[in-house]
Amino acid sequence: MAASAGALGIAGSQSNLLSTFGVQVELGTDNDLDVEAFQINSKLAQDFDSRADGYSVGGFAGAGAGVTNSIESESKVQIGEDNSINATDIVIYALNQAEKEHFDINVVAGTASLANVSAIDSKTDLKNFGSSVLIEQGTSLTVSGSITSPGALKIQTKNDFSLIDAVNMTTVSGIGINAANSYVDADTNSSITLSGVTIENVYGDVEIASKTDGMIASDLQLSVTALYSGSGGGSYSTLTPTNTVDIGAVSYTHLRAHETSLH
């Protein structure tokens, strides 16, 4: 938070957040596994947010504040070459979650003056944000089960995020120039790659699903009281999810590449 008061007052504050967390779970090569249930899961969950405030009072005043949130994270499962996995149930799952909802307002600025110049920005960016499963050549997955009790064979990836951003500016002046912007961008990838893999569920189905559940929202609140003023701003949100399933060799498969979004 920054504040100033005087004949000439200028206040500014900036908050920056960068997250590059990653989770990877890996099974090597040439393993022969015969088990009751086989599960290999990777999960990454992040709850983040930031805020900046700037206030100024003076004959000639200016207030500026900014917030930048950059999230670059991946959740991965990798199974190497030439593995043989036999079980009554097989579940392979990669999940990447992010939530930005802690603060109602991310940037707040206020000025009271004869003349003022004020600017605020809030930016949230999900990039290189993903979940993935890679199963390499020569690996076989077999679920036995029975007619009366078929086993489950599921390979799934999911990106799940909720991002809310808001800025608020209030100015009172004789002459004022004001700008306020809120940006939310999410570029995500959820992928499953099966390269030369044999997959079989003897009595049941094979479910392979790549999915994105995303909600993003940006909000701008700008209040200007002035004899002469020039003010502008915007609220911008962009959601670009990619869901892919690349299959080599499988037996019984119900394939779903599913995407849901709200922005």
JOTA-V478711 format. One record per run of one state. SS is the DSSP state (@ for helix, = for strand, . for the rest). FROM is the first residue (numbers start at 1). LEN is the number of residues. If there is no record, write none. Layout:
SS & FROM & LEN
SS & FROM & LEN
This chain:
. & 1 & 1
= & 2 & 18
. & 20 & 2
= & 22 & 6
. & 28 & 4
= & 32 & 3
. & 35 & 2
= & 37 & 11
. & 48 & 4
= & 52 & 20
. & 72 & 2
= & 74 & 6
. & 80 & 4
= & 84 & 4
. & 88 & 1
= & 89 & 12
. & 101 & 6
= & 107 & 29
. & 136 & 4
= & 140 & 4
. & 144 & 9
= & 153 & 42
. & 195 & 3
= & 198 & 4
. & 202 & 4
= & 206 & 41
. & 247 & 7
= & 254 & 9
. & 263 & 1
